[in-house]
Amino acid sequence: MEFKKVLLDSLESVYTVCHLQHPDGEYVLAASEGKEGTCFAYDVRNQFQKQLVWQGPGGTRSIIQVPGSLDFVATQEFYPDYDAAHCRLVYGHFENGSWLIQPMQDFPYLHRFDLIAAKERQGVHFVGLSIANSKLFPEDWLDRGKVYVGHLDREGQQLEAIEELPLRLLKLHGYFPAHQEGYSFISAVEGVFKLHIPERLGAPWSVEQVYDQEISDLVEVNWSGPEAKDKALILGFQGDRFQVLNALFQQEIYRFPEATPFVQALWAGSLAGRASVLLGYREGRAELLLLQMQEQEVVTYRVAEQVGATSVLAFNYEGQDYILSANRTQNQLVCYQVVKKD
């Protein structure tokens, strides 16, 4: 397997990436966590032609596509060392080939969020996770994080009916969406929780604990069989151990043999026709790794090293697979074309 750089761009303190796909266009976005950080879009259908989306403020941790459009919602002013008391959401409305950015609302310490299309085109659900509720200093974790739910008013570009679920979690960090299955997973020191998405807007949400070990992040990958939904886990808060358990968290499928200190980038899906995991960590060798299940064995490929990826995803365009990575250590956005060797 080879990884050919087809896009390389400098972006100070680049932190997060996003892929927007719609019949009207296809773009990848990258944004900075720096105080004066910028966000850029790259046109996938036009050789990654670049355009400015916004020039400050930075502190962007998440960019999420609004279902059924090229619009997005993003966070701003969530800066390093959990400087996020003034974190806010902004709405990016796509029109005539660019985005108009409008403030939505303040949302302190919002670290992860999601937008989920409700059934029968009723609207769009909102899920938000605050990593903490307040902080006096970076390592102050006394005021635990919260889980928020509600819905998005697309016309008004605002959130509505926001409520807190009766759940407070320590170092509430991880989120994995499984929209087609009707649930999402959230993870924290207390373990992993399954959030059941209601079929209609305004209906009650429910949440249940499904695992009781400290987990920073998780994704689902089909390594033990088709539709296996094995759980790929980062053990410990931004920890250094990568493990895959079966769907019910009962049996170990795989454990990476070496430490992967300070993992921040994790993605799972199909790459080069195989069930794959992308894993990026920021300390030590700071590698970006591709792990694939091949003939009942996990094979590891080194995509890059000394890059310190903080966000990674993969996508397919015109039959070709690509890996998009925010290489934070190098202050670079890189898109790699995945080339299979004969």
C-alpha positions in Angstrom: 0.0 0.0 0.0 1.3 3.5 -0.9 0.0 6.9 0.2 0.5 9.6 -2.4 0.1 13.2 -1.3 -2.4 15.0 -3.6 -3.0 18.0 -1.4 -0.5 19.6 1.0 -1.3 23.0 2.5 0.1 24.9 5.5 -2.4 25.8 8.2 -1.2 27.0 11.5 -2.6 24.9 14.4 -4.8 22.9 12.0 -7.0 20.7 14.2 -10.1 19.4 12.5 -11.2 18.2 9.1 -14.6 17.6 7.5 -16.0 16.1 4.2 -19.1 17.7 2.7 -20.8 15.7 0.0 -24.0 16.6 -1.9 -25.2 16.5 -5.5 -24.5 20.2 -5.8 -20.8 19.8 -4.8 -18.1 18.1 -2.8 -15.6 19.8 -0.5 -13.2 19.0 2.3 -12.8 21.6 5.0 -9.9 22.2 7.5 -9.9 24.6 10.5 -7.5 25.8 13.1 -7.6 25.7 16.9 -5.4 28.8 17.2 -6.7 32.1 18.5 -6.7 33.8 15.1 -7.3 30.5 13.3 -8.8 30.2 9.8 -10.9 27.7 8.0 -10.4 26.8 4.4 -12.5 24.7 1.9 -11.0 22.6 -1.0 -13.2 21.7 -4.0 -12.8 17.9 -4.5 -14.4 18.2 -8.0 -12.0 20.9 -9.1 -8.5 19.6 -8.1 -8.9 20.8 -4.5 -9.2 24.4 -5.5 -8.9 26.4 -2.2 -11.1 29.1 -0.8 -11.3 31.0 2.5 -14.3 30.1 4.6 -13.6 32.4 7.6 -10.6 34.4 8.9 -10.8 34.0 12.7 -11.8 33.3 15.3 -10.3 29.9 15.6 -10.7 27.3 18.3 -12.6 24.9 16.0 -13.1 21.4 17.3 -15.9 20.1 15.1 -17.5 20.9 11.7 -20.7 18.9 11.0 -22.6 18.9 7.7 -26.3 19.8 7.9 -28.1 16.8 6.4 -29.4 17.3 2.9 -27.3 20.3 2.1 -23.8 21.7 1.8 -24.4 23.9 4.9 -22.6 23.1 8.1 -22.4 24.0 11.8 -19.1 24.5 13.5 -17.6 25.4 16.8 -15.3 28.3 17.4 -13.3 29.6 20.4 -12.6 26.2 22.0 -8.9 26.9 22.4 -6.0 24.6 23.7 -5.8 23.8 27.4 -9.6 23.7 27.5 -9.9 27.5 27.2 -13.6 27.2 26.1 -15.7 29.3 28.4 -16.6 31.4 25.3 -17.1 28.6 22.9 -19.8 29.2 20.3 -21.6 27.6 17.4 -21.7 29.2 13.9 -23.8 28.3 10.9 -22.2 28.1 7.4 -24.8 28.6 4.6 -23.7 27.5 1.2 -24.8 29.7 -1.7 -23.2 30.5 -5.1 -20.1 28.4 -4.4 -19.2 29.8 -1.0 -20.4 30.0 2.6 -22.0 32.8 4.6 -21.0 32.4 8.2 -23.5 33.5 10.9 -23.2 33.2 14.7 -25.7 30.9 16.3 -25.3 30.8 20.0 -22.7 30.6 22.8 -22.1 27.0 24.0 -19.4 26.8 26.6 -17.1 23.8 26.6 -18.9 22.1 23.7 -16.4 19.6 22.5 -18.4 17.3 20.3 -21.8 17.6 18.6 -23.9 16.0 15.9 -26.7 16.7 13.5 -29.0 13.8 12.7 -31.7 13.7 10.1 -35.0 12.7 11.7 -37.2 10.1 10.0 -39.7 11.1 7.3 -37.9 14.4 6.8 -39.3 15.8 10.0 -36.2 17.9 10.6 -32.7 17.6 12.2 -31.9 16.3 15.7 -29.0 18.0 17.6 -26.7 16.2 20.1 -24.1 18.2 22.0 -21.4 17.0 24.5 -19.6 19.5 26.8 -16.2 18.1 27.9 -16.9 19.8 31.3 -19.5 22.3 32.5 -17.0 24.8 33.8 -13.3 25.1 34.7 -11.1 27.3 36.9 -7.9 25.9 35.4 -7.1 23.4 32.7 -7.0 20.3 34.9 -10.1 21.2 36.9 -12.6 18.4 36.2 -14.9 18.9 39.2 -17.9 20.2 37.2 -18.6 17.3 34.9 -19.7 17.4 31.3 -23.3 17.3 30.1 -25.2 15.8 27.2 -27.6 18.1 25.4 -30.3 17.2 22.9 -32.7 19.3 20.8 -33.2 20.1 17.1 -31.9 22.5 14.4 -34.1 25.1 12.8 -32.5 25.3 9.4 -34.5 28.3 8.2 -33.7 30.3 11.3 -30.2 28.8 11.6 -30.6 28.2 15.3 -31.1 25.4 17.8 -34.4 24.9 19.4 -35.8 22.9 22.4 -32.4 22.3 23.9 -32.5 20.2 27.1 -30.0 18.4 29.3 -30.2 14.7 29.7 -29.9 13.5 33.4 -26.3 12.4 33.0 -23.1 14.0 34.1 -19.8 12.5 32.9 -16.1 13.1 33.7 -13.9 14.0 30.8 -16.8 13.6 28.3 -14.7 13.3 25.2 -15.8 10.6 22.7 -18.7 10.4 20.3 -19.5 8.0 17.5 -22.6 8.3 15.3 -24.4 5.2 14.0 -27.3 7.1 12.5 -28.7 4.3 10.3 -28.9 2.0 13.3 -30.7 4.6 15.3 -28.1 5.3 18.0 -24.8 7.0 18.9 -22.1 6.2 21.4 -20.6 8.6 23.9 -17.6 7.9 26.1 -16.0 9.2 29.2 -14.1 8.1 32.4 -17.3 6.2 33.5 -17.3 4.2 30.3 -19.4 4.0 27.1 -23.1 5.0 26.9 -25.5 4.2 24.1 -27.8 7.2 23.1 -31.0 6.1 21.4 -32.2 8.6 18.8 -36.0 9.1 18.9 -37.9 8.6 15.6 -39.5 12.1 15.7 -38.5 15.5 16.9 -39.6 16.3 20.4 -39.9 12.7 21.5 -37.9 11.5 24.6 -34.3 10.4 24.3 -32.9 7.5 26.2 -29.4 6.5 27.2 -27.9 3.3 28.7 -24.5 2.4 29.9 -23.0 -0.5 27.8 -19.4 -0.6 29.1 -17.8 0.5 32.4 -14.1 1.1 31.6 -12.6 4.5 30.9 -12.7 5.2 27.2 -11.5 8.3 25.3 -12.9 7.6 21.9 -14.5 4.7 19.9 -15.6 3.7 16.5 -17.3 0.6 15.0 -15.4 -1.6 12.5 -16.4 -4.9 10.9 -13.3 -7.0 11.7 -14.7 -10.2 13.0 -17.2 -10.5 10.2 -19.7 -8.6 8.0 -21.9 -6.2 10.0 -19.9 -7.3 13.1 -19.9 -3.8 14.6 -16.8 -4.5 16.7 -15.8 -1.7 19.0 -12.4 0.0 18.3 -11.4 1.8 21.6 -8.9 4.2 22.9 -8.3 3.2 26.5 -7.9 6.0 29.0 -8.4 9.8 28.4 -6.5 10.6 25.2 -4.7 7.4 26.1 -1.9 5.2 24.7 -3.7 1.9 24.2 -5.7 0.8 21.2 -8.0 -2.3 21.5 -10.8 -3.8 19.6 -13.6 -5.7 21.3 -16.6 -7.5 19.9 -20.0 -5.7 19.5 -21.0 -6.5 23.1 -17.7 -5.4 24.6 -17.2 -9.0 25.9 -14.3 -10.4 23.9 -11.0 -9.0 22.6 -10.6 -9.1 18.9 -7.3 -7.2 18.6 -4.8 -5.2 20.7 -2.2 -3.0 19.1 1.2 -4.3 20.4 2.8 -0.9 21.1 1.9 2.3 22.9 0.3 5.0 20.9 0.6 8.0 23.3 -1.9 10.9 23.1 -4.3 9.5 20.5 -6.6 12.2 19.0 -7.4 10.9 15.5 -9.6 7.9 15.0 -11.8 6.8 12.0 -13.2 3.5 10.8 -14.8 2.4 7.5 -13.9 0.7 4.2 -10.6 1.6 2.5 -9.2 -0.3 -0.5 -12.1 -2.7 -0.2 -11.3 -3.8 3.4 -12.6 -2.9 6.9 -10.1 -0.4 8.1 -9.1 1.8 11.1 -7.1 5.1 10.8 -5.3 5.9 14.1 -3.3 9.1 14.8 -1.3 9.9 17.9 0.6 13.0 18.9 3.5 12.0 21.0 6.5 9.6 20.5 6.7 8.7 16.8 3.4 10.7 16.3 2.3 8.3 13.5 -0.7 8.1 11.4 -1.5 4.4 10.9 -3.8 2.4 8.7 -4.9 -0.9 10.2 -6.7 -3.4 8.0 -8.2 -6.9 8.5 -6.7 -9.1 5.8 -7.3 -12.9 5.8 -8.1 -13.0 9.5 -5.1 -10.9 10.4 -4.7 -7.2 11.2 -2.1 -5.6 8.9 -0.6 -2.2 9.8 0.6 0.4 7.3 2.4 3.6 8.3 0.8 6.5 6.4 3.2 9.0 7.9 5.2 9.7 11.1 6.1 12.8 13.1 2.8 14.4 12.0 0.7 14.4 15.2 -2.7 14.0 13.5 -5.6 15.4 15.5 -8.4 14.6 13.0 -8.6 12.1 10.2 -11.2 10.7 7.8 -11.4 8.8 4.5 -13.6 9.3 1.5 -14.0 7.9 -2.0 -14.2 10.0 -5.1 -14.6 8.6 -8.6 -13.6 5.1 -7.4 -10.4 6.3 -5.7 -9.9 6.3 -1.9 -8.4 9.2 -0.1 -7.2 9.9 3.5 -7.6 13.5 4.8 -5.6 14.4 7.9 -5.1 17.4 10.1 -1.3 17.0 10.8 -1.2 19.2 13.8 2.5 18.8 14.6 3.5 19.9 11.1 0.8 22.6 10.8 -0.3 20.9 7.6 -3.4 19.7 6.0 -2.6 16.6 3.9 -4.8 14.5 1.5 -3.3 11.1 0.6 -4.4 9.0 -2.3 -4.5 5.4 -1.3 -2.6 3.3 -4.0 -2.8 -0.5 -3.9 0.3 -2.3 -4.9 0.0 -5.4 -7.1 
